[in-house]
Amino acid sequence: ADVKLIKGSGLECDESALTGESLPVEKHLLDEAYTGAVVSRGEMTAAVEKTGLKTFFGKTAKLIEEAKSKSHFEQALIRIGNYLIIMAVFLILIILIVGMFRHENLMEILRFALVLTVASIPVALPAILTVTMAVGAANLARKQAIVRKLAAIEELAGVDVLCSDKTGTLTENRLSVAEPLPAPAYDKDEVLLYAALASQQDNHDAIDDAIFERLKRNGDAAEHLSQFTIDQFTPFDPVRKRTEVRGRDHLDLPVVISKGAPQAIFALLGDPQSRPGKIPQPGR
């Protein structure tokens, strides 16, 4: 059921199944929570507002059902079949009229009309075109493209612009940490270590989980994690847009580490001259 949040705060919902958004969505008082969303953090009191097909998920399912239509390929087959049937009926009428004027045997006329009707109906056309499409699907499979609907081959051949849902379709709907690009004074292991220190594994935040997953594949950085002592952790909030941790390193020296949005981190640098310029992006 779709519900309205009427009491509490600090709720986050995973709505990736509905909207494709990979990050949890923060909910506030009087916001709506939809059917199919999964609570990833916090709890709030809610009142049920909509159920069944009246929910956001139900309306989406109904729109998808209504959007089903015959493909251009299927429409072309129907038009060809209708054209041939009309031509056959027209010829049969001419044969009947001519035969009656010539006083020919009625059974012979009907037999000839029946043969003409059977011959004019394109019974084998769908089978031939299906085999042709299957050959095309086999060629696409060799290029690692899986075809679930044969008619889609002809449809895709006429596409100029393709608009597609990204999350879960073109991507895996799973956050992962790419190769770090450290500043000249640091290396990749240090960047991963500091990112993990500014994260909390118990909260199961999507970004924090991705950082710890990346850290597991880097044994050296994971070993140094236990050498730090955490005194204070400030969680992420929408205003500050960053987390902050204060503690001590393996030499018992005080450290302050922050992780968050680029603009929030750059603002901590103070001197605009010390801020980085354009960050190179791998693969471009």
C-alpha positions, 0 to 999 in steps of 0.5 A: 500500500502507498502510505503517508508519513505522519510521525517521526523522522530519519527514514530512508527508502530504496525505491530502485524497483520503482524509479531506478534511483540507486541511492536511498531516498530520504523521507520527511514528514507528510511525504509518501512512501510507495508500494515496493519500496524497501526501508533501508534506514530509520522508522516512521509512523504512516497512514495507509492512503492507497491500495491495489491498482490505485497505488503508484506501482499499480498505476505503473503496471496498468500503464505498461499493460495499456502500452502493449501494441502490435509492432510494425512487423506484425502490422505489415503482415496483417496488411499484406494478409488483408490485401490478399484476402480482399483480392481473392474475394474480388476474383472469386466474385468475378469468376462466379459472375462469369461462370453463371453467364457462361452457364458453366457447372456450378460445382466446377466454379465452386471448386475453382473458387476454393482453390483460388482462396486457399492459394491466395491466403499467405499461410507460409508467409509468417513461417518464412519471415519467422525463420528469417528473423531467427537467422538474424537473432542467431547472428546477433547472438554471436555478437553477444546480443540476446533477442527476446522478441523476434519482432524487435529486430525489425523495430530496432532497425528503424530506430533513430533515437533510443531512450532506455531506462538505465538502472537495472537495464544498462547497469546493474543497479549496484554502486561500486568504487572505481579506480581512485585518482589520488592527489600527488602527495597520496597513493590509492591505498591511502585514499581508500583507507581514509574513505573507509575511516569516514564511513560506517559499516553498521549503517549499511549505507549504499556508498559506505557498503561500496567503499568497504567492499572495495577495501576488502579487495585491497588487503594492505589498506584493510590492515591499516584500518585497525591502527586508527582510533575513532573518537567522534563520527559525524554522519552525513546530512543533506545540509553539510553534504559530508561525513566527518571523523575525528580520531588518532592514527597509529602514531597517536597523532590527531587526524580529521577526515571528511568524505562527501560531495565534491563542493563540500570537500573543496570548500574545506580547502579554504584557498581557491588557488589550492583547489583542483582544476578539471579532474581527468576521467578514465576512458575519455 
